């Protein structure tokens, strides 16, 4: 049995380029530093991007989830031409910042970062999380979510949604707020009805390694009813490592495992799937 921290082997390359539309290169680096050792060098951003390119995952959207992470994302997008940034306060950050009475200040800084560089292509991940935040924090999360929606619209950025155990409330907010032109559901986790609703609104559904899990039949059913032109793929690395490496560290270089599952579920050949994913990425996040 491989060690939980052991690097999974690279899958076969994709036939044409595809983008990882959501990853956390900074968190992968921090996770490796905790376990320290030369075998973790592969998680550094330069190596991670090179390994991804070797399997035809040629572009990455780096997501910042707090103030340091958002600043890091902008810096990484400046340093690496195949990276663009998303900046936001994660929903679970909002109650913590509110408790310290610094939420307004933090939102102001995210707003500044969102408009600070052409390398910032998204505001997110933002949204609601009813799994890690109890009911006392839900109102603050919604306040933060609505502030991010307004930022994305004003700066003409893609809005990247985090939705965990909060489907109805996320849809309620989106259905009554003025939205930017492009909305992306990061790591989509809804059912068939929700997939149809989101697609009917023109929103993008981004599927992560979870769609490969053996117990994710419901998620595959949701993917199956999603039009190919609304589908994106992501790793959420270093989290959500696809089957058969679940539980081990994730990286953008493992995205081909998810892409192949997407093609299988949708009944499209791999070349067609990769080409569609590239077009969708351009529509959702722009060119880079």
Backbone bond lengths (Angstrom), bond angles and torsions (degrees), N, CA, C in turn:
res aa  C-N    CA-C-N  psi(-1)  N-CA   C-N-CA  omega(-1)  CA-C   N-CA-C  phi
1 X - - - 1.467 - - 1.537 109.72 -
2 X 1.335 118.17 134.40 1.461 119.88 177.64 1.520 110.99 -70.95
3 X 1.338 115.56 151.80 1.457 120.57 173.97 1.526 109.24 -66.32
4 X 1.351 116.14 149.23 1.465 120.43 -178.52 1.527 111.84 -60.70
5 X 1.351 117.31 -29.62 1.455 120.70 -178.37 1.529 112.53 -91.72
6 X 1.323 117.83 -0.50 1.461 121.28 -175.72 1.518 111.33 -72.80
7 X 1.325 116.37 139.85 1.452 121.87 -179.15 1.523 110.36 -68.53
8 X 1.346 117.87 124.17 1.464 119.30 175.58 1.524 110.94 -66.36
9 X 1.327 117.75 152.63 1.463 119.97 178.02 1.523 111.15 -69.97
10 X 1.322 115.50 154.85 1.465 120.38 179.24 1.530 110.27 -72.54
11 X 1.324 117.18 138.14 1.470 120.43 174.87 1.528 110.29 -78.07
12 X 1.313 116.01 173.27 1.465 120.40 175.43 1.533 109.19 -62.55
13 X 1.339 116.75 142.35 1.475 119.40 179.83 1.523 111.94 -62.86
14 X 1.314 115.24 153.58 1.456 121.54 173.26 1.526 109.79 -75.68
15 X 1.331 118.02 155.26 1.466 119.68 -177.99 1.523 114.23 -71.94
16 X 1.324 117.23 -20.23 1.466 120.95 177.05 1.524 108.54 -151.66
17 X 1.333 117.47 163.65 1.468 120.30 -171.21 1.525 114.02 -65.02
18 X 1.330 114.10 144.66 1.468 123.57 175.39 1.525 107.35 -138.50
19 X 1.339 116.92 150.78 1.465 121.85 179.64 1.524 111.14 -102.77
20 X 1.323 115.12 143.12 1.464 122.34 168.46 1.520 106.22 -86.92
21 X 1.332 116.85 107.22 1.463 119.95 -170.96 1.523 114.05 -85.83
22 X 1.337 117.63 5.00 1.470 119.01 178.43 1.515 109.36 -164.12
23 X 1.324 116.66 109.73 1.466 119.32 174.24 1.520 109.42 -148.52
24 X 1.334 114.53 170.48 1.460 122.60 -176.93 1.528 108.24 -131.92
25 X 1.330 116.06 77.81 1.457 120.39 -179.66 1.526 111.68 -60.12
26 X 1.315 117.07 -33.74 1.460 120.13 -179.28 1.521 111.48 -68.31
27 X 1.320 117.53 -39.02 1.465 120.41 179.86 1.519 111.42 -70.79
28 X 1.333 117.15 -32.65 1.461 120.15 175.40 1.522 110.24 -62.97
29 X 1.329 115.49 -40.53 1.461 119.49 179.26 1.518 110.56 -65.96
30 X 1.325 117.47 -44.11 1.461 121.01 179.51 1.517 110.89 -63.33
31 X 1.329 116.90 -41.27 1.459 120.95 179.50 1.517 110.87 -61.62
32 X 1.330 116.89 -39.41 1.458 121.03 179.01 1.520 111.00 -68.22
33 X 1.325 117.16 -38.17 1.463 120.03 -179.22 1.521 111.87 -61.88
34 X 1.338 116.71 -32.70 1.467 120.22 179.14 1.516 110.31 -63.32
35 X 1.325 116.47 -41.77 1.457 119.87 -178.46 1.507 113.94 -88.42
36 X 1.294 117.28 -9.93 1.455 127.31 176.90 1.514 115.20 30.93
37 X 1.290 115.58 139.43 1.449 121.65 178.38 1.511 110.18 145.44
38 X 1.333 118.20 152.55 1.461 121.34 -175.72 1.517 113.58 -61.81
39 X 1.343 117.46 -23.19 1.463 119.80 -179.52 1.521 112.24 -70.90
40 X 1.341 117.11 -8.94 1.459 120.38 -179.86 1.531 112.27 -96.76
41 X 1.334 118.43 3.92 1.454 120.34 -177.66 1.527 112.50 -61.77
42 X 1.331 116.23 -24.01 1.462 120.27 -177.85 1.519 112.94 -65.60
43 X 1.346 118.35 -13.38 1.454 119.82 -178.81 1.527 112.89 -88.53
44 X 1.324 119.47 -8.01 1.460 120.49 175.39 1.521 110.37 -61.73
45 X 1.327 118.21 149.97 1.466 119.86 -172.21 1.523 114.39 -60.14
46 X 1.315 118.59 -42.41 1.466 119.72 -178.57 1.523 110.81 -62.68
47 X 1.337 116.50 -46.88 1.467 120.14 179.09 1.532 110.56 -66.15
48 X 1.336 117.45 -42.10 1.457 120.89 -179.13 1.524 111.10 -60.22
49 X 1.325 117.11 -41.31 1.458 120.92 179.99 1.527 111.36 -70.28
50 X 1.324 116.78 -37.79 1.465 120.33 178.33 1.529 110.76 -66.22
51 X 1.331 116.70 -42.63 1.467 120.28 178.78 1.529 110.54 -63.32
52 X 1.345 116.29 -38.72 1.461 119.54 178.26 1.528 110.79 -65.24
53 X 1.319 116.85 -44.89 1.466 120.35 -179.42 1.525 111.43 -60.62
54 X 1.344 116.68 -32.01 1.467 120.88 -178.76 1.526 112.40 -64.87
55 X 1.339 117.55 -21.26 1.481 120.64 177.25 1.528 110.92 -110.37
56 X 1.332 116.84 17.34 1.466 124.76 176.28 1.522 113.71 74.80
57 X 1.320 116.72 25.72 1.469 121.15 167.35 1.526 104.53 -99.88
58 X 1.317 115.74 94.71 1.456 120.64 -163.06 1.522 115.05 -100.24
59 X 1.334 117.38 -10.89 1.465 120.20 179.91 1.524 109.59 -139.04
60 X 1.318 114.50 155.32 1.463 120.65 -174.79 1.517 109.54 -141.17
61 X 1.331 116.04 139.62 1.461 121.98 167.76 1.528 106.93 -101.93
62 X 1.321 115.94 111.90 1.459 122.65 -179.41 1.519 109.10 -90.31
63 X 1.331 116.40 122.84 1.463 122.28 -173.79 1.527 110.61 -105.09
64 X 1.326 115.54 127.33 1.458 121.33 173.19 1.512 110.31 -101.01
65 X 1.341 116.35 134.25 1.473 120.80 -172.43 1.519 114.20 -112.56
66 X 1.320 117.80 -2.74 1.459 122.16 175.28 1.520 106.18 -150.24
67 X 1.324 118.07 -178.03 1.464 118.80 -175.59 1.529 112.59 -62.38
68 X 1.342 119.78 -48.27 1.473 118.02 177.09 1.527 112.18 -61.80
69 X 1.339 116.95 -40.72 1.454 120.29 -179.54 1.517 112.50 -66.27
70 X 1.319 117.35 -37.49 1.463 120.68 178.39 1.520 110.64 -66.32
71 X 1.323 116.81 -42.90 1.466 119.81 177.12 1.519 110.70 -63.44
72 X 1.339 116.77 -39.99 1.469 121.23 178.53 1.522 110.12 -63.01
73 X 1.327 117.48 -40.95 1.458 121.44 -179.90 1.521 111.37 -61.19
74 X 1.322 116.65 -43.77 1.464 120.04 178.81 1.522 110.39 -64.16
75 X 1.325 117.03 -41.57 1.461 120.36 179.08 1.524 111.29 -64.46
76 X 1.340 117.11 -42.13 1.466 120.75 179.32 1.522 110.65 -63.94
77 X 1.330 116.69 -40.67 1.458 120.17 179.10 1.518 111.55 -66.20
78 X 1.312 116.65 -28.68 1.461 121.12 176.17 1.524 111.02 -74.44
79 X 1.337 116.62 -37.41 1.467 121.69 -176.37 1.524 113.45 -79.19
80 X 1.336 117.45 -32.02 1.464 121.62 -173.85 1.533 109.49 -118.27
81 X 1.323 118.51 116.77 1.469 120.13 -175.21 1.530 114.36 -65.82
82 X 1.338 117.84 -19.31 1.468 119.24 179.81 1.524 112.53 -93.87
83 X 1.335 117.29 13.46 1.465 122.87 179.88 1.527 109.65 -120.27
84 X 1.330 116.37 136.34 1.458 121.35 166.02 1.523 107.83 -123.94
85 X 1.332 115.46 164.31 1.461 120.77 -170.37 1.516 112.39 -110.77
86 X 1.329 114.36 149.06 1.454 123.51 163.20 1.523 107.12 -119.48
87 X 1.317 117.45 137.40 1.461 120.94 -176.58 1.520 109.61 -126.77
88 X 1.333 116.02 138.47 1.469 120.12 -179.50 1.517 109.72 -175.47
89 X 1.319 113.98 172.64 1.450 122.89 165.42 1.523 106.81 -102.78
90 X 1.310 117.36 121.00 1.464 121.49 177.09 1.532 109.06 -56.69
91 X 1.329 118.51 146.13 1.468 119.16 -179.94 1.519 114.20 -51.76
92 X 1.319 117.73 -35.52 1.463 119.04 -179.32 1.520 112.81 -75.21
93 X 1.332 116.89 -13.83 1.471 120.34 173.86 1.521 111.40 -73.64
94 X 1.335 116.32 -33.14 1.467 119.82 -171.64 1.532 113.37 -57.77
95 X 1.332 120.12 -48.97 1.472 118.37 179.19 1.534 113.32 -64.31
96 X 1.324 116.48 -34.98 1.475 118.95 178.58 1.522 110.67 -64.74
97 X 1.323 116.21 -44.37 1.460 119.88 179.36 1.524 110.99 -67.92
98 X 1.327 116.60 -38.44 1.467 119.50 178.72 1.519 110.95 -63.05
99 X 1.336 116.66 -37.54 1.463 120.34 178.99 1.519 111.26 -63.54
100 X 1.341 116.24 -28.95 1.478 120.52 177.85 1.524 111.77 -93.78
101 X 1.326 116.13 2.44 1.463 123.09 -179.82 1.524 112.07 60.66
102 X 1.323 116.44 36.84 1.470 121.07 179.79 1.532 111.99 -122.89
103 X 1.329 117.80 10.91 1.453 119.32 -177.00 1.524 111.71 -64.57
104 X 1.317 118.38 -45.80 1.466 120.76 -179.05 1.524 110.79 -60.28
105 X 1.309 115.98 -42.35 1.467 120.43 179.46 1.535 110.60 -63.34
106 X 1.331 115.78 -42.32 1.461 119.93 -179.84 1.528 110.93 -65.81
107 X 1.324 117.93 -41.41 1.460 121.02 178.08 1.532 111.00 -62.63
108 X 1.305 116.50 -37.44 1.463 120.30 177.12 1.523 111.02 -61.91
109 X 1.332 116.72 -39.00 1.462 120.35 179.31 1.529 111.29 -70.49
110 X 1.317 117.59 -39.09 1.472 119.77 175.78 1.529 109.72 -62.07
111 X 1.311 116.88 -41.69 1.463 121.22 177.24 1.530 110.26 -59.12
112 X 1.318 116.63 -42.99 1.467 119.99 178.68 1.524 110.89 -63.19
113 X 1.334 116.63 -45.28 1.459 120.29 179.98 1.530 111.40 -63.72
114 X 1.328 116.39 -37.83 1.469 119.76 -179.14 1.521 111.72 -60.20
115 X 1.325 116.34 -32.15 1.458 120.22 -179.61 1.510 114.33 -102.24
116 X 1.325 116.69 7.50 1.469 120.34 -170.69 1.513 114.03 -84.79
117 X 1.331 118.44 -19.46 1.459 119.98 -171.17 1.528 110.27 -155.99
118 X 1.318 115.15 144.32 1.453 119.92 173.00 1.508 112.82 -68.88
119 X 1.330 116.96 -7.59 1.461 121.38 177.53 1.519 111.72 -83.16
120 X 1.318 118.11 -8.14 1.463 121.78 175.25 1.530 107.59 -90.58
121 X 1.326 116.47 114.60 1.460 121.22 -176.40 1.529 113.01 -110.81
122 X 1.343 117.13 -3.55 1.465 118.75 -176.51 1.519 110.62 -149.71
123 X 1.319 114.56 152.20 1.460 122.54 165.41 1.521 106.06 -109.26
124 X 1.307 116.27 116.19 1.452 121.10 -177.50 1.506 110.53 152.85
125 X 1.314 119.08 162.43 1.433 121.58 19.24 1.519 110.46 -92.82
126 X 1.297 114.74 133.25 1.451 122.97 178.80 1.521 108.04 -133.54
127 X 1.299 117.14 162.99 1.462 119.68 -179.97 1.509 110.91 150.06
128 X 1.326 115.94 -138.60 1.461 122.26 -177.58 1.524 109.91 -134.33
129 X 1.314 115.40 142.59 1.465 121.84 178.83 1.524 107.75 -135.99
130 X 1.333 116.29 104.38 1.459 121.07 179.35 1.519 111.90 -96.27
131 X 1.333 116.45 7.83 1.460 121.09 178.03 1.519 110.52 -89.13
132 X 1.322 117.30 -48.85 1.467 120.63 -177.21 1.519 113.98 -98.11
133 X 1.316 117.58 -12.64 1.465 120.58 178.33 1.528 108.58 -117.03
134 X 1.331 116.16 126.90 1.460 119.21 -177.56 1.527 110.43 -79.27
135 X 1.323 115.34 -179.23 1.465 120.02 -171.27 1.529 112.83 -61.47
136 X 1.330 118.22 -27.45 1.465 120.07 179.42 1.527 112.03 -62.27
137 X 1.335 117.11 -25.01 1.464 120.23 -178.20 1.510 115.14 -99.18
138 X 1.334 117.85 -0.35 1.457 119.54 -173.68 1.526 112.47 -66.74
139 X 1.318 118.28 -40.81 1.465 120.54 -178.10 1.524 110.90 -63.99
140 X 1.331 116.80 -40.09 1.464 120.76 179.10 1.525 110.27 -66.73
141 X 1.328 116.25 -40.42 1.464 118.95 176.18 1.528 110.77 -58.36
142 X 1.320 116.55 -43.56 1.462 119.12 -178.75 1.521 111.48 -65.90
143 X 1.321 117.25 -38.39 1.465 120.46 176.53 1.525 110.50 -59.68
144 X 1.331 116.21 -45.79 1.461 120.66 178.64 1.527 111.11 -64.22
145 X 1.318 116.92 -43.01 1.459 122.43 179.32 1.524 110.51 -57.66
146 X 1.315 116.50 -48.69 1.465 120.06 -178.83 1.527 111.40 -64.27
147 X 1.325 116.81 -34.93 1.470 119.82 177.38 1.524 110.45 -65.20
148 X 1.337 117.37 -40.59 1.461 120.66 178.33 1.533 111.49 -67.10
149 X 1.324 117.08 -38.48 1.466 120.00 177.71 1.526 109.75 -59.08
150 X 1.320 115.95 -44.89 1.466 119.94 -179.94 1.522 111.01 -63.77
151 X 1.328 117.63 -39.33 1.470 121.02 177.32 1.525 111.26 -61.68
152 X 1.333 115.69 -47.88 1.462 119.89 -178.28 1.519 110.36 -59.89
153 X 1.324 117.40 -41.53 1.461 120.84 179.75 1.525 110.93 -66.21
154 X 1.330 116.26 -44.75 1.465 119.66 -177.20 1.522 112.37 -67.75
155 X 1.321 116.41 -37.32 1.472 120.11 -179.33 1.529 112.70 -90.54
156 X 1.331 117.46 -0.66 1.467 122.52 -179.76 1.524 111.62 57.56
157 X 1.334 115.60 47.69 1.457 122.25 177.38 1.528 109.74 -109.14
158 X 1.327 115.46 158.85 1.466 119.54 170.48 1.522 109.35 -64.88
159 X 1.319 116.35 140.93 1.467 122.10 176.40 1.519 107.80 -100.13
160 X 1.339 116.67 119.10 1.467 122.22 -176.97 1.522 108.86 -105.13
161 X 1.333 115.21 119.53 1.466 122.29 -171.10 1.521 111.76 -98.35
162 X 1.333 115.69 130.63 1.464 123.23 166.49 1.520 106.63 -101.70
163 X 1.327 116.57 122.50 1.474 121.64 -177.84 1.529 107.78 -135.65
164 X 1.331 115.65 105.51 1.459 118.85 177.64 1.521 109.61 -125.35
165 X 1.322 115.27 115.26 1.465 122.06 -179.16 1.522 111.96 54.83
166 X 1.335 116.93 33.78 1.470 120.63 -175.90 1.522 111.53 -142.27
167 X 1.333 117.13 29.65 1.461 120.78 -172.06 1.525 112.93 -53.67
168 X 1.312 116.92 -51.91 1.465 119.96 -174.55 1.516 111.58 -62.14
169 X 1.320 117.00 -42.80 1.458 119.82 -178.59 1.526 111.77 -70.79
170 X 1.338 118.25 -37.45 1.466 120.55 176.43 1.529 109.72 -61.13
171 X 1.324 116.91 -46.54 1.462 119.90 -179.98 1.522 111.36 -65.04
172 X 1.328 116.45 -37.18 1.472 119.61 177.86 1.527 110.42 -59.74
173 X 1.319 117.03 -47.07 1.465 120.32 -179.48 1.529 110.38 -64.09
174 X 1.329 116.84 -45.85 1.463 119.79 -177.91 1.523 111.64 -65.42
175 X 1.306 116.52 -32.92 1.461 119.33 -177.08 1.524 113.24 -78.51
176 X 1.349 117.88 -12.99 1.470 116.94 178.45 1.524 113.09 -119.91
177 X 1.338 118.14 6.25 1.466 120.97 179.73 1.528 109.95 -107.60
178 X 1.326 118.09 145.07 1.466 120.01 170.86 1.536 108.51 -65.51
179 X 1.336 117.31 124.40 1.457 121.53 -171.27 1.524 112.13 -108.38
180 X 1.330 116.82 156.90 1.460 119.67 168.12 1.530 109.38 -69.61
181 X 1.302 115.93 171.79 1.458 119.94 -176.63 1.526 112.94 -68.51
182 X 1.341 117.11 -26.46 1.464 120.40 -173.19 1.527 110.15 -123.69
183 X 1.323 115.98 124.55 1.465 122.74 179.57 1.527 107.80 -126.79
184 X 1.324 115.53 131.97 1.464 122.14 -178.31 1.522 109.05 -125.00
185 X 1.329 116.98 125.31 1.460 121.13 172.65 1.519 108.47 -88.68
186 X 1.329 115.49 103.21 1.460 121.72 176.86 1.524 109.81 -66.29
187 X 1.345 115.50 136.60 1.466 122.06 178.03 1.531 110.21 44.76
188 X 1.306 115.50 60.14 1.463 120.11 -176.59 1.526 110.07 -52.03
189 X 1.339 115.27 134.53 1.465 119.99 -176.13 1.527 112.25 -133.85
190 X 1.325 116.57 13.05 1.449 119.64 -177.38 1.522 113.23 -83.79
191 X 1.322 115.23 -177.78 1.463 120.71 -179.02 1.526 110.61 -97.00
192 X 1.329 115.91 -171.97 1.456 121.33 -177.78 1.525 111.61 -59.78
193 X 1.320 117.44 -45.67 1.463 120.45 -178.68 1.524 111.23 -62.55
194 X 1.323 116.33 -40.58 1.467 119.03 179.91 1.528 110.42 -67.96
195 X 1.315 117.12 -39.66 1.471 120.27 178.35 1.528 110.07 -59.80
196 X 1.315 116.10 -43.98 1.467 119.57 179.45 1.533 111.25 -64.05
197 X 1.335 116.10 -41.22 1.466 120.14 179.51 1.524 110.17 -62.12
198 X 1.323 116.72 -48.30 1.470 120.47 -177.55 1.525 110.69 -63.18
199 X 1.326 116.65 -44.24 1.465 119.87 -179.86 1.523 110.92 -63.72
200 X 1.337 116.71 -35.98 1.467 119.65 -179.57 1.525 111.61 -66.46
201 X 1.331 116.47 -24.83 1.457 121.14 177.02 1.526 112.18 -86.10
202 X 1.321 116.95 -3.62 1.463 120.55 -178.89 1.509 113.77 84.04
203 X 1.317 117.48 11.43 1.457 121.03 -179.79 1.531 110.39 -80.77
204 X 1.318 115.46 155.49 1.459 121.29 178.09 1.524 110.25 -94.47
205 X 1.326 115.77 141.53 1.460 122.50 176.69 1.526 107.21 -111.85
206 X 1.319 116.38 117.77 1.461 121.50 -178.07 1.527 109.05 -101.50
207 X 1.328 115.49 124.89 1.457 121.37 -176.50 1.523 110.01 -105.75
208 X 1.337 114.72 133.07 1.461 122.35 -178.13 1.526 109.98 -106.56
209 X 1.334 115.74 -168.95 1.456 120.98 -179.22 1.510 113.87 -59.50
210 X 1.324 117.42 -18.63 1.465 120.81 178.64 1.520 112.40 -57.74
211 X 1.328 117.55 -28.51 1.474 119.79 -177.91 1.528 111.53 -69.23
212 X 1.345 116.41 -15.05 1.468 120.46 178.09 1.519 112.83 -91.65
213 X 1.333 118.40 -9.66 1.463 121.01 -175.34 1.528 110.05 -67.12
214 X 1.307 116.22 142.63 1.466 120.17 -176.34 1.525 112.38 -62.80
215 X 1.338 117.27 -27.92 1.469 120.14 -177.47 1.526 112.81 -95.14
216 X 1.344 117.62 15.71 1.467 121.14 -174.40 1.522 112.14 -104.84
217 X 1.327 117.62 39.93 1.455 120.30 179.85 1.515 113.49 -59.63
218 X 1.334 117.18 -38.25 1.458 120.61 179.27 1.513 112.16 -63.96
219 X 1.327 116.13 -39.12 1.461 120.16 179.03 1.531 110.51 -67.55
220 X 1.320 116.97 -39.78 1.467 119.39 176.90 1.528 111.11 -64.73
221 X 1.327 117.03 -33.70 1.465 119.64 175.23 1.528 110.84 -64.33
222 X 1.328 116.76 -38.66 1.466 120.40 177.08 1.523 110.72 -65.54
223 X 1.321 116.77 -41.83 1.461 120.15 176.50 1.521 110.93 -61.15
224 X 1.318 116.81 -40.64 1.467 121.24 -175.26 1.521 112.82 -61.13
225 X 1.342 118.06 -26.75 1.462 120.21 179.93 1.524 112.26 -97.81
226 X 1.325 117.54 1.41 1.456 121.60 -179.84 1.525 109.60 -86.30
227 X 1.327 118.54 125.93 1.467 119.83 177.44 1.529 110.76 -58.55
228 X 1.313 116.52 141.15 1.468 120.64 -177.55 1.521 111.84 -55.95
229 X 1.336 117.43 -31.91 1.462 118.73 -177.61 1.525 113.53 -78.86
230 X 1.335 118.00 2.70 1.469 121.90 174.66 1.542 111.42 -112.17
231 X 1.309 118.59 5.56 1.463 122.12 -173.52 1.533 110.95 -97.39
232 X 1.320 115.20 133.40 1.463 123.24 169.21 1.520 108.14 -123.81
233 X 1.335 116.15 166.13 1.461 120.98 176.08 1.518 109.37 -130.46
234 X 1.320 114.82 153.65 1.465 121.17 -177.95 1.515 109.13 -154.84
235 X 1.328 114.64 168.28 1.474 119.57 172.90 1.521 112.66 -104.98
236 X 1.343 117.80 -34.35 1.465 122.03 -166.16 1.529 109.83 57.98
237 X 1.330 116.49 24.84 1.469 121.37 -179.19 1.529 110.11 -56.01
238 X 1.336 115.69 140.24 1.474 129.70 13.58 1.534 114.68 -90.68
239 X 1.335 117.51 17.76 1.464 121.48 -177.58 1.538 110.40 -100.72
240 X 1.335 116.30 170.95 1.465 124.43 168.70 1.528 113.47 57.11
241 X 1.306 116.01 44.31 1.458 121.54 -179.94 1.524 110.25 -60.80
242 X 1.342 117.61 130.27 1.473 119.52 -176.01 1.522 112.75 -69.79
243 X 1.322 114.42 157.11 1.457 122.71 172.41 1.533 108.26 -60.02
244 X 1.318 120.86 138.46 1.469 128.16 11.99 1.528 114.23 -98.16
245 X 1.342 117.47 22.05 1.466 120.32 -175.19 1.524 112.29 -110.36
246 X 1.322 117.05 18.09 1.463 121.10 -178.62 1.524 110.16 -52.79
247 X 1.345 115.30 134.74 1.454 120.58 -179.53 1.514 113.68 97.39
248 X 1.321 116.68 -11.46 1.461 121.11 177.38 1.526 108.96 -105.23
249 X 1.343 118.67 168.01 1.468 119.60 -175.80 1.527 111.73 -64.17
250 X 1.310 115.38 142.61 1.462 121.86 -179.87 1.523 109.69 -101.30
251 X 1.315 115.69 156.15 1.454 122.49 175.01 1.514 108.90 -153.78
252 X 1.322 116.53 161.89 1.460 120.40 -178.72 1.522 112.23 -58.67
253 X 1.336 117.57 -26.21 1.463 120.63 -178.90 1.531 112.41 -67.00
254 X 1.334 118.48 -14.19 1.461 121.64 178.22 1.535 112.63 -91.13
255 X 1.321 117.62 -0.75 1.463 120.80 -178.87 1.536 113.32 -56.91
256 X 1.346 120.51 -33.03 1.468 118.75 178.79 1.528 114.34 -54.97
257 X 1.325 118.00 -28.58 1.464 119.80 177.68 1.531 110.71 -63.90
258 X 1.312 116.15 -40.44 1.462 120.75 178.34 1.525 110.83 -71.95
259 X 1.315 117.01 -41.24 1.472 120.05 179.92 1.523 110.46 -60.08
260 X 1.330 116.64 -42.88 1.470 119.39 -179.74 1.536 111.33 -64.81
261 X 1.317 117.20 -36.68 1.465 119.61 176.93 1.531 110.62 -67.42
262 X 1.326 116.93 -40.34 1.461 120.43 177.38 1.526 110.40 -59.10
263 X 1.326 116.43 -46.03 1.468 120.09 179.10 1.524 110.88 -61.13
264 X 1.325 116.14 -41.73 1.469 120.35 179.76 1.522 111.28 -62.37
265 X 1.324 117.00 -46.78 1.468 120.77 -177.10 1.530 110.96 -66.22
266 X 1.324 116.57 -40.26 1.463 120.35 -178.02 1.523 112.54 -80.42
267 X 1.331 116.92 -12.36 1.461 119.91 -179.67 1.514 113.16 70.62
268 X 1.341 116.42 29.91 1.462 121.08 177.43 1.519 108.91 -112.35
269 X 1.336 116.21 149.97 1.464 118.13 178.94 1.523 109.28 -71.36
270 X 1.308 115.95 161.68 1.464 121.45 -171.75 1.522 111.49 -65.11
271 X 1.332 118.14 -39.32 1.468 120.20 179.19 1.526 110.78 -61.65
272 X 1.307 116.56 -45.10 1.469 120.92 179.93 1.523 110.48 -63.49
273 X 1.328 116.01 -42.00 1.463 120.63 -179.48 1.518 111.28 -63.16
274 X 1.326 117.59 -47.54 1.471 120.87 -179.32 1.528 110.83 -61.39
275 X 1.325 116.88 -43.89 1.463 119.86 179.99 1.527 111.16 -62.41
276 X 1.334 116.61 -41.34 1.464 120.04 178.99 1.522 111.09 -65.29
277 X 1.311 116.97 -42.47 1.464 120.33 179.86 1.528 111.37 -61.66
278 X 1.326 116.76 -37.55 1.460 119.60 176.68 1.527 111.29 -65.59
279 X 1.323 117.20 -44.61 1.471 119.85 177.99 1.526 110.56 -61.36
280 X 1.318 116.60 -42.94 1.467 120.39 -179.19 1.524 111.67 -64.20
281 X 1.325 116.20 -40.13 1.464 120.17 178.37 1.520 110.46 -60.53
282 X 1.332 116.12 -43.80 1.466 119.89 178.81 1.526 110.81 -62.70
283 X 1.319 116.87 -41.14 1.453 119.61 -179.66 1.526 111.49 -67.56
284 X 1.330 116.25 -39.86 1.462 120.51 -176.39 1.526 112.49 -76.76
285 X 1.326 116.91 -43.87 1.465 120.87 -170.59 1.517 114.59 -115.94
286 X 1.324 118.14 -3.83 1.439 120.06 -177.52 1.519 112.71 83.58
287 X 1.313 116.07 -176.59 1.462 121.87 -177.46 1.531 110.50 -94.25
288 X 1.340 113.54 147.72 1.479 119.58 168.93 1.502 109.52 -161.13
